[in-house]
Structures are given as structure tokens and as C-alpha cells.
Amino acid sequence: MKKIFSTALMRGLFWQAIGILVGGGLVEAIRVVLPDVEPFGQFGFSEPAWVLGAFFGVLFFLFGNGVDDDW
């Protein structure tokens, strides 16, 4: 297991998956609280949740593989 996560690509993909869940979960948590808004869409998340999840996924991927270590 340690050998799999020794590459930056695998660490980045792991953190990207977490970022997608965090971003999507954040939007869905807000949509649950709002009145007259259907929280979950046809594919588990609503479309705005997928968009923010993808944005968070990119950020989590970059920081997960260590792109900020060299700066």
C-alpha cells in the first residue's frame, strides 16, 4: 500500500476523489437546508454539486500530489 501512494499521481487521484466528495457534499448540505430546493439529483449529486465537486477535485489533486512543496 505504501508503494502505491509513493507516486505523486496516485496521491493526487486519491485526494481528487476526496475533493469531489467534499465539494459535492458541501453543495448538497446547503441544498438540504434551503426550502423549496430538491437536494439530490438523478446521479446522486445535483448538477451544481458536480461542478463545485470538480473544482474542489482539481484543487485537492494539485495540493495532494505536492505541487505547493516546490514553491
N, C-alpha and C positions, 0 to 999 in steps of 0.2 A: 504494500500500500504506500509506503514511504517513497518507493521508487517511482510510482505513478505520479505522485504530486511533486516530484523533483523538477519537472519541466514547467516552464512558465505558462505554456499553453494549457496544460491540464489544470493548473491552479486558476488560471483566468476563466476557463469554462465552468469550473466549479463555482466560482464567485459570480459569474454571469447568471447562472441558474438561480442563485440566491437573490441576486439583484432583481431579476424578473419577478420573483415571488414577493419581494419586499415592495416594489413599485406597484404591482397589481393589487397586493393586499391593502396598501395604503389608500388607493382609489376606491376599492370596494368597501373598506371600512367607512370612508366618508359617505359613500352612496347608501350604505345601510342606515346611517343616521338621518340623512335627508328625507323629508316627507315627499311622497308622490314620485319617487325615483325607483325604478326597478334595479336592484343591485347586481344580480348575476345574469350574464348573457347566455347565449346558446353554447359557447365554448368554454364555460367555466368562469371566465372573466368577461366584463363588458369591454367594448372597444376602447374607451378611454383608459381602462386599466391596462390593456395590452400595450398601448402607446407609451404610457409612463413606465410600464414594466420594461419595455425595450430600451428606453432611455436610461433607466437605472441599471439595466443589464450591461450596457456599454460602459458606463462609469465604473461599475463593480468589476468588470472584466479588466479594464485598464489598471485599476488600483490593485486588483487581485493578483495580476501577474508581475507586479512590481515596477510599473512604468515610472512611478514617482521616486523610486530609490536612487536613480542616477541624476536627478535634477539637483 
